Amino acid sequence: MSIVLDGSGLTIEKLVQVARYGEKVELAPEALERIKVCRAMLEKKIDAGEIMYGVNTGIGEFSEVVLTDEQVKQFQRYLIYNHAAGIGDPTPIEAVRAAMVGRINVHAHGKSGCRPVITQTLIEMVNKGVTPVVCQKGSVGASGDLAPMSQIALVLMGEGESFYQGERLNSSEAMERAGIPIPGLKARDGLATINGSNLLTAMSALNIFDMERWLKQAQIACAMTLEALLANMKPYDRRLHEVRGFSGAVRTAQNLNTLIAGSDLVTGKLKVKVQDAYSMRSTPQVIGAAVDAVAYARSQVEIELNGVGDNPIFFPEYQLTLTGANFQGSPVSLPMDMAGAAITMVCVLSERRFNRLTNPALSVGLPPFLTKGAGMMSGMMLSQYTADMLIVEQRILSTPASIQSIPAAADQEDFVSMGMNTAIKNGQILDNAYGVLGIEFMGAAQALDFRDFTPGNGVLAAKEVVRQHVEFLDEDRPLYADHNTMKALVQSGQILEAVEKVVGPLL
């Protein structure tokens, strides 16, 4: 069934289904009616000569310039031309599709003033697979994602380029092949298509989806390492975390116990330390903090997905036009900066646990660097180097973009969110995170192979998946292939899926 867009109820999961997996969308009938009512009000105001920003005035520094009737007809075209000023490689198709869905959902409120055919054309483009070629860089995250969204708007004039059925084509040809009429742009249509933070929000939504799955896998990797290091399990008692009150810590502790259930480690058969290092016993607090940070970011992203991010905004019920700054990306960029830093923080914890697996002074009897031939062989010594390099890059990328505003447009736009920088760097942070976690999985599986006891059901399921892709390191071999295999395995989510089949859904 198609996903119905009505201005509310668009979740990250629904957006992922459309953007990544080709689910169709449709506009709710009541939303279409709202768009028609708003457009009728706008045309009435235009006929009456009312001055409205971006309709019959210039924009930005030129907002005080009033356009003639003839200029109004041409203004939207020039607006899109001069704002389509990005640079760099194409944005991933899934992110552009998600941005179009987000923009449709803004229109569904009936407060953007565009013609219904503009929204309907965007829907057809999503459903028939015409995806504009959009340069990844160029947006400052206010007035929305103007440069990238303008490359989407170009297609509505039959201009620019689009991907269609695996080809990169002139948009006019792509639209013709897909059987989609080109609507052109009339008063307000162009600005109504571009004046929101839709691409940075779309990228953030996809990142949130991936971050949440990654954090669950971080808990699985942690459980494997805890078993391999013969952890004292008292710090993971749910009651310990309930009395403090942070929900992420409670959930993480519960997940760790679920993963380790059935292990000899929880029976008292194995001798354990009275107290383990912070990188082990602080795991619920640290991963839990990241879980809570990403949950907050999710709430902000979903508010934006279902809100009216536009300027000006039309209120037909009051016969009123209001200008403001609902395009400002800060409500998304600030929490997403925090979410990216949270992923980096959990990677640091992962690397510290890996250090304990490989360091003979800390590994509770495991062979040095997890190799039987220490001295002649170095085992997984260099895997730590790779993880460390990735983490340093993540730390650099974790510098907040939301505080990096540079004024533009002759200081009319003197504070901007830089939310696109946040979205791009979060994708890079995640890419590194797959590698860091893959290395811990690999090390934990190697360590467990040296132990002679029964691990937990969830841990065993994870280890079996790892062993389907990477063999036990019996003697030294080039590890780059194993590292890349493990990185891809974490990104695919196969470990999470296999574990949840055994222990049920993780919290």
C-alpha positions as CSV (number, residue, x, y, z in Angstrom):
1,M,0.0,0.0,0.0
2,S,1.1,3.6,-0.7
3,I,2.1,5.8,2.1
4,V,-0.4,8.7,2.4
5,L,1.1,12.1,3.0
6,D,-1.2,14.5,4.9
7,G,1.2,16.8,6.7
8,S,1.4,14.7,9.8
9,G,2.3,11.1,10.6
10,L,5.4,10.9,8.4
11,T,7.8,8.8,10.5
12,I,11.5,8.1,9.8
13,E,10.5,4.5,9.1
14,K,8.0,5.5,6.4
15,L,10.5,7.9,4.8
16,V,13.1,5.1,4.7
17,Q,10.6,2.8,3.0
18,V,10.0,5.3,0.2
19,A,13.5,6.6,-0.1
20,R,15.4,3.3,-0.1
21,Y,12.9,0.7,-1.0
22,G,10.6,2.3,-3.5
23,E,7.4,2.5,-1.6
24,K,4.8,4.6,-3.4
25,V,3.3,7.8,-1.9
26,E,0.0,9.5,-2.4
27,L,-1.5,12.8,-1.3
28,A,-4.4,12.7,1.2
29,P,-7.6,14.1,-0.4
30,E,-8.0,16.6,2.4
31,A,-4.4,17.8,1.8
32,L,-5.1,18.4,-1.8
33,E,-8.1,20.4,-0.9
34,R,-6.0,22.5,1.5
35,I,-3.5,23.2,-1.2
36,K,-6.3,24.3,-3.6
37,V,-7.8,26.6,-1.0
38,C,-4.4,28.2,-0.2
39,R,-3.7,28.8,-3.9
40,A,-7.0,30.4,-4.5
41,M,-6.3,32.8,-1.6
42,L,-2.8,33.6,-3.0
43,E,-4.1,34.4,-6.5
44,K,-6.8,36.6,-5.0
45,K,-4.1,38.6,-3.1
46,I,-1.9,38.8,-6.3
47,D,-4.9,40.2,-8.2
48,A,-5.5,42.7,-5.5
49,G,-1.9,43.9,-5.6
50,E,-1.0,42.9,-2.1
51,I,2.8,42.9,-1.5
52,M,4.0,39.5,-0.5
53,Y,7.6,38.4,0.0
54,G,8.9,36.1,-2.7
55,V,5.7,36.4,-4.7
56,N,5.9,39.9,-6.0
57,T,9.1,41.0,-4.3
58,G,12.7,40.0,-4.6
59,I,14.2,37.7,-1.9
60,G,16.9,38.1,0.7
61,E,18.6,41.5,0.4
62,F,16.2,42.3,-2.5
63,S,13.0,41.7,-0.4
64,E,12.2,45.4,-0.5
65,V,12.2,45.4,-4.4
66,V,8.6,45.2,-5.6
67,L,8.2,43.5,-9.0
68,T,6.0,44.5,-11.8
69,D,3.2,42.2,-13.1
70,E,5.4,41.2,-16.0
71,Q,8.4,40.5,-13.7
72,V,6.3,38.3,-11.4
73,K,5.7,36.0,-14.4
74,Q,9.5,35.5,-14.9
75,F,10.7,35.8,-11.3
76,Q,10.3,32.2,-10.3
77,R,12.4,31.0,-13.2
78,Y,15.2,33.4,-12.5
79,L,14.9,32.6,-8.8
80,I,15.6,28.9,-9.5
81,Y,18.4,29.6,-11.9
82,N,20.4,31.8,-9.5
83,H,19.8,29.6,-6.5
84,A,20.9,26.4,-8.3
85,A,24.4,27.2,-7.4
86,G,25.7,24.1,-5.6
87,I,28.9,22.2,-6.2
88,G,30.3,18.7,-5.9
89,D,29.2,15.1,-6.5
90,P,25.6,14.1,-6.7
91,T,23.7,13.6,-3.4
92,P,22.7,9.9,-3.0
93,I,19.4,9.1,-4.7
94,E,17.8,8.0,-1.5
95,A,18.4,11.3,0.1
96,V,17.0,13.3,-2.8
97,R,13.9,11.1,-2.8
98,A,13.5,11.6,0.9
99,A,13.8,15.4,0.5
100,M,11.1,15.4,-2.2
101,V,8.8,13.4,0.1
102,G,9.5,15.9,2.9
103,R,8.6,18.8,0.7
104,I,5.4,17.2,-0.4
105,N,4.5,16.8,3.2
106,V,5.1,20.5,3.8
107,H,2.8,21.3,0.9
108,A,0.1,19.0,2.4
109,H,-0.5,21.5,5.1
110,G,-1.9,23.9,2.5
111,K,0.1,26.8,3.7
112,S,2.8,27.1,1.0
113,G,0.7,28.7,-1.8
114,C,2.0,26.6,-4.7
115,R,-0.3,25.3,-7.4
116,P,-1.5,21.7,-6.7
117,V,0.1,20.5,-9.9
118,I,3.6,21.3,-8.4
119,T,3.0,18.9,-5.5
120,Q,1.4,16.3,-7.7
121,T,4.3,16.4,-10.1
122,L,6.7,15.8,-7.2
123,I,4.6,12.8,-6.2
124,E,4.8,11.4,-9.7
125,M,8.6,11.9,-9.8
126,V,8.9,9.9,-6.5
127,N,6.6,7.2,-7.7
128,K,8.0,6.8,-11.2
129,G,11.7,7.1,-10.2
130,V,12.7,10.4,-11.6
131,T,15.4,11.7,-9.2
132,P,17.0,15.1,-9.8
133,V,20.8,15.3,-9.9
134,V,21.6,17.5,-6.8
135,C,25.1,18.7,-5.9
136,Q,25.8,17.6,-2.4
137,K,27.4,20.9,-1.2
138,G,26.1,24.5,-1.3
139,S,23.4,24.7,1.3
140,V,23.9,26.7,4.5
141,G,20.7,25.4,6.0
142,A,18.8,28.7,5.9
143,S,16.7,29.9,4.0
144,G,16.4,26.2,3.8
145,D,18.4,24.1,1.5
146,L,18.1,26.6,-1.3
147,A,20.9,25.4,-3.7
148,P,20.1,21.7,-3.6
149,M,16.3,22.2,-3.6
150,S,16.7,24.5,-6.6
151,Q,18.1,21.6,-8.6
152,I,14.9,19.7,-7.8
153,A,12.9,22.7,-8.9
154,L,14.8,22.9,-12.2
155,V,13.2,19.6,-13.2
156,L,9.7,21.2,-12.8
157,M,10.8,23.4,-15.7
158,G,12.2,20.5,-17.7
159,E,15.7,21.6,-17.0
160,G,18.7,20.3,-15.1
161,E,19.6,16.6,-15.0
162,S,17.8,13.6,-13.5
163,F,18.5,9.9,-12.8
164,Y,16.0,7.6,-14.3
165,Q,16.2,3.8,-14.6
166,G,19.9,3.8,-14.0
167,E,20.8,6.6,-16.4
168,R,21.7,10.2,-15.9
169,L,19.7,12.2,-18.4
170,N,18.5,15.7,-19.2
171,S,15.5,16.2,-17.1
172,S,13.2,16.9,-20.0
173,E,14.1,13.4,-21.4
174,A,13.7,11.7,-18.1
175,M,10.3,13.3,-17.5
176,E,9.2,12.4,-21.0
177,R,10.3,8.7,-20.6
178,A,8.5,8.5,-17.3
179,G,5.4,10.0,-18.8
180,I,5.3,13.0,-16.4
181,P,4.1,16.4,-17.8
182,I,6.3,19.3,-17.0
183,P,4.3,21.9,-15.1
184,G,6.5,24.9,-15.3
185,L,6.6,27.5,-12.6
186,K,4.2,30.4,-11.9
187,A,4.0,32.9,-9.1
188,R,5.2,31.4,-5.8
189,D,5.7,27.9,-7.2
190,G,9.5,28.0,-7.2
191,L,10.0,29.4,-3.7
192,A,7.4,27.0,-2.4
193,T,9.5,24.2,-3.7
194,I,12.9,25.3,-2.3
195,N,12.4,27.3,0.9
196,G,12.8,24.7,3.6
197,S,15.5,22.6,5.2
198,N,14.2,19.5,3.5
199,L,17.4,17.9,2.2
200,L,19.4,18.2,5.4
201,T,16.3,16.9,7.3
202,A,16.0,14.0,4.9
203,M,19.7,13.1,5.2
204,S,19.4,13.4,9.0
205,A,16.3,11.1,9.0
206,L,18.2,8.4,7.1
207,N,21.2,8.9,9.4
208,I,19.0,8.5,12.5
209,F,17.6,5.2,11.2
210,D,21.1,3.9,10.6
211,M,22.4,5.3,14.0
212,E,19.7,3.4,15.9
213,R,20.5,0.1,14.2
214,W,24.3,0.8,14.7
215,L,23.8,1.4,18.4
216,K,22.0,-1.9,18.9
217,Q,24.9,-3.6,17.2
218,A,27.3,-1.7,19.4
219,Q,25.5,-3.3,22.4
220,I,25.9,-6.8,20.7
221,A,29.6,-6.2,20.2
222,C,29.9,-5.1,23.7
223,A,28.2,-8.2,25.0
224,M,30.6,-10.4,23.0
225,T,33.6,-8.5,24.5
226,L,32.2,-8.6,28.0
227,E,32.0,-12.4,27.7
228,A,35.4,-12.7,26.2
229,L,36.9,-10.6,29.1
230,L,35.0,-12.6,31.8
231,A,33.2,-9.5,33.0
232,N,31.6,-9.1,36.4
233,M,27.9,-8.8,35.4
234,K,26.7,-6.8,38.5
235,P,27.1,-3.4,36.8
236,Y,24.4,-4.5,34.2
237,D,21.6,-5.2,36.7
238,R,18.6,-3.2,35.4
239,R,17.8,-2.1,39.0
240,L,21.1,-0.2,39.2
241,H,20.0,1.9,36.3
242,E,16.4,2.3,37.2
243,V,17.3,4.1,40.4
244,R,19.3,6.7,38.5
245,G,16.5,7.1,35.9
246,F,18.1,7.5,32.4
247,S,16.0,5.4,30.0
248,G,18.8,4.8,27.6
249,A,21.0,3.2,30.3
250,V,18.1,1.1,31.5
251,R,17.4,-0.2,27.9
252,T,21.1,-0.8,27.3
253,A,21.6,-2.8,30.5
254,Q,18.5,-4.9,29.7
255,N,19.8,-5.6,26.2
256,L,23.1,-6.7,27.5
257,N,21.5,-9.1,29.9
258,T,19.3,-10.4,27.1
259,L,22.3,-11.0,24.9
260,I,24.3,-12.8,27.6
261,A,21.4,-14.9,28.9
262,G,22.3,-18.6,28.9
263,S,26.0,-17.9,29.4
264,D,28.2,-19.7,31.9
265,L,29.2,-16.1,32.8
266,V,25.9,-15.5,34.7
267,T,25.9,-18.8,36.6
268,G,28.8,-18.0,38.9
269,K,30.9,-20.9,37.5
270,L,33.6,-18.5,36.2
271,K,35.9,-16.4,38.4
272,V,35.5,-12.7,37.7
273,K,37.1,-9.5,39.1
274,V,35.4,-7.6,41.9
275,Q,35.2,-4.5,39.6
276,D,36.1,-4.1,35.9
277,A,37.4,-1.0,34.1
278,Y,35.2,1.9,33.1
279,S,35.2,0.8,29.4
280,M,33.3,-2.3,30.5
281,R,31.2,-1.4,33.5
282,S,30.3,2.1,32.3
283,T,28.8,0.7,29.0
284,P,25.1,1.1,30.0
285,Q,25.7,4.7,31.0
286,V,27.8,5.6,27.9
287,I,25.8,3.8,25.2
288,G,22.6,4.7,27.1
289,A,23.6,8.4,26.8
290,A,24.0,8.0,23.1
291,V,20.7,6.2,22.8
292,D,19.0,9.1,24.6
293,A,20.8,11.7,22.4
294,V,19.7,9.9,19.2
295,A,16.2,9.6,20.5
296,Y,16.0,13.3,21.1
297,A,17.4,14.0,17.6
298,R,14.7,11.6,16.2
299,S,12.0,13.6,17.9
300,Q,13.3,16.9,16.4
301,V,13.7,15.4,12.9
302,E,10.2,14.0,12.9
303,I,8.7,17.3,14.1
304,E,10.5,18.9,11.1
305,L,9.3,16.2,8.7
306,N,5.7,17.0,9.7
307,G,5.9,20.8,10.2
308,V,5.5,23.8,7.9
309,G,9.1,24.7,7.0
310,D,8.6,27.5,4.5
311,N,8.5,31.3,4.0
312,P,6.2,33.1,3.6
313,I,3.5,31.0,5.1
314,F,-0.2,31.5,4.1
315,F,-3.1,31.1,6.5
316,P,-6.3,30.9,4.4
317,E,-8.4,30.6,7.6
318,Y,-7.3,34.2,8.5
319,Q,-6.7,35.5,4.9
320,L,-3.2,36.2,6.2
321,T,0.3,36.0,4.9
322,L,3.2,35.8,7.5
323,T,6.9,36.0,6.8
324,G,9.3,34.6,9.3
325,A,12.2,32.0,9.4
326,N,10.6,28.6,9.5
327,F,13.2,27.5,7.0
328,Q,16.0,27.8,9.6
329,G,17.7,24.4,10.1
330,S,19.0,24.9,13.6
331,P,16.2,22.8,15.3
332,V,17.6,19.8,13.3
333,S,21.3,20.7,13.0
334,L,21.9,21.2,16.8
335,P,20.5,17.8,17.9
336,M,22.1,16.1,14.9
337,D,25.5,17.5,15.9
338,M,24.9,15.9,19.3
339,A,23.9,12.6,17.7
340,G,27.0,12.5,15.6
341,A,29.2,13.2,18.6
342,A,27.3,10.4,20.5
343,I,28.2,7.8,17.8
344,T,31.9,9.0,18.0
345,M,31.7,8.6,21.8
346,V,30.5,5.0,21.5
347,C,33.2,4.2,19.0
348,V,35.8,5.4,21.5
349,L,34.3,3.0,24.1
350,S,34.5,0.2,21.5
351,E,38.1,0.8,20.8
352,R,39.0,0.8,24.5
353,R,37.3,-2.6,24.9
354,F,39.2,-3.8,21.9
355,N,42.4,-2.6,23.5
356,R,41.6,-4.8,26.5
357,L,41.1,-7.8,24.2
358,T,44.5,-7.4,22.6
359,N,46.6,-6.2,25.5
360,P,48.0,-9.2,27.5
361,A,48.2,-7.1,30.7
362,L,44.4,-6.5,30.5
363,S,42.9,-9.5,28.7
364,V,42.4,-11.9,31.5
365,G,44.5,-14.7,30.0
366,L,43.9,-14.2,26.3
367,P,47.0,-14.5,24.1
368,P,48.8,-11.3,23.2
369,F,47.0,-9.5,20.3
370,L,44.8,-12.6,20.0
371,T,47.4,-14.8,18.2
372,K,48.8,-18.2,19.2
373,G,52.1,-17.2,17.6
374,A,52.9,-14.0,19.4
375,G,56.4,-12.8,18.6
376,M,56.7,-14.2,15.1
377,M,53.1,-13.1,14.5
378,S,51.3,-9.9,15.5
379,G,47.7,-11.1,15.3
380,M,45.3,-8.1,15.5
381,M,47.9,-5.5,16.6
382,L,47.4,-3.4,13.5
383,S,43.6,-3.6,13.7
384,Q,43.8,-1.2,16.6
385,Y,45.8,1.2,14.5
386,T,43.0,1.2,11.9
387,A,40.3,1.8,14.5
388,D,42.3,4.6,16.1
389,M,42.7,6.4,12.8
390,L,39.0,6.2,12.1
391,I,38.2,7.5,15.6
392,V,40.5,10.5,15.2
393,E,38.7,11.4,12.0
394,Q,35.4,11.0,13.8
395,R,36.6,13.4,16.5
396,I,37.5,16.0,13.9
397,L,34.1,15.5,12.3
398,S,32.3,15.8,15.7
399,T,33.0,19.5,15.9
400,P,29.5,21.1,15.8
401,A,28.5,22.7,12.5
402,S,25.5,24.4,14.1
403,I,27.8,27.0,15.7
404,Q,29.7,27.8,12.5
405,S,27.5,30.4,10.9
406,I,29.0,32.7,8.3
407,P,26.7,35.7,7.2
408,A,25.6,35.9,3.6
409,A,23.3,37.9,1.3
410,A,24.7,41.3,2.3
411,D,24.1,40.4,6.0
412,Q,20.3,39.9,5.4
413,E,21.0,36.2,6.1
414,D,23.4,36.9,9.0
415,F,22.8,33.6,10.9
416,V,22.5,30.3,9.2
417,S,22.4,26.7,10.6
418,M,25.1,25.0,8.5
419,G,22.9,22.0,8.9
420,M,24.0,20.5,5.6
421,N,27.5,20.3,7.0
422,T,26.1,18.4,10.0
423,A,24.2,16.0,7.7
424,I,27.2,15.3,5.5
425,K,29.7,14.8,8.4
426,N,27.2,12.5,10.2
427,G,27.3,10.2,7.2
428,Q,31.1,10.2,7.4
429,I,31.0,9.5,11.1
430,L,28.7,6.6,10.5
431,D,30.8,5.2,7.7
432,N,33.8,5.1,10.1
433,A,31.6,3.7,12.9
434,Y,30.8,0.7,10.8
435,G,34.6,0.0,10.5
436,V,35.3,0.6,14.2
437,L,32.5,-1.7,15.3
438,G,33.5,-4.3,12.7
439,I,36.9,-4.5,14.2
440,E,35.5,-5.0,17.7
441,F,33.2,-7.8,16.4
442,M,36.2,-9.4,14.7
443,G,38.4,-9.2,17.9
444,A,35.6,-10.4,20.2
445,A,34.9,-13.4,18.0
446,Q,38.6,-14.2,17.9
447,A,38.8,-14.0,21.7
448,L,35.7,-16.1,22.3
449,D,37.3,-18.9,20.2
450,F,40.1,-19.0,22.8
451,R,37.7,-19.4,25.6
452,D,36.3,-22.7,26.8
453,F,32.8,-22.0,28.0
454,T,29.3,-21.5,26.7
455,P,28.5,-17.9,25.8
456,G,25.0,-16.3,25.8
457,N,22.5,-17.1,23.2
458,G,22.6,-13.7,21.6
459,V,26.4,-13.6,21.7
460,L,26.7,-17.0,20.1
461,A,24.3,-16.0,17.3
462,A,26.4,-12.9,16.6
463,K,29.6,-14.9,16.6
464,E,28.2,-17.4,14.2
465,V,27.4,-14.6,11.7
466,V,30.9,-13.1,12.0
467,R,32.4,-16.6,11.4
468,Q,30.3,-16.9,8.2
469,H,32.2,-13.9,6.8
470,V,35.7,-13.9,8.5
471,E,37.7,-17.0,9.4
472,F,39.5,-17.5,12.7
473,L,42.9,-15.8,12.5
474,D,45.0,-18.9,12.9
475,E,48.1,-17.3,11.5
476,D,48.9,-13.8,10.2
477,R,47.3,-12.7,6.9
478,P,46.6,-9.3,5.3
479,L,43.7,-8.0,7.4
480,Y,42.4,-5.2,5.1
481,A,40.0,-7.6,3.4
482,D,38.7,-8.8,6.7
483,H,38.3,-5.2,7.9
484,N,36.3,-4.2,4.9
485,T,34.2,-7.4,5.1
486,M,33.3,-6.7,8.7
487,K,32.6,-3.0,7.9
488,A,30.1,-4.1,5.2
489,L,28.6,-6.7,7.5
490,V,27.9,-4.1,10.2
491,Q,26.5,-1.7,7.7
492,S,24.2,-4.4,6.3
493,G,22.6,-5.1,9.8
494,Q,22.9,-8.9,9.3
495,I,24.3,-9.4,12.8
496,L,21.4,-7.5,14.4
497,E,18.9,-9.4,12.3
498,A,20.4,-12.8,13.3
499,V,20.6,-12.0,17.0
500,E,17.0,-10.7,17.1
501,K,15.8,-13.9,15.6
502,V,17.2,-15.7,18.6
503,V,16.6,-13.3,21.5
504,G,13.8,-11.2,20.2
505,P,13.8,-7.5,19.4
506,L,16.3,-5.4,21.4
507,L,15.0,-2.4,23.2
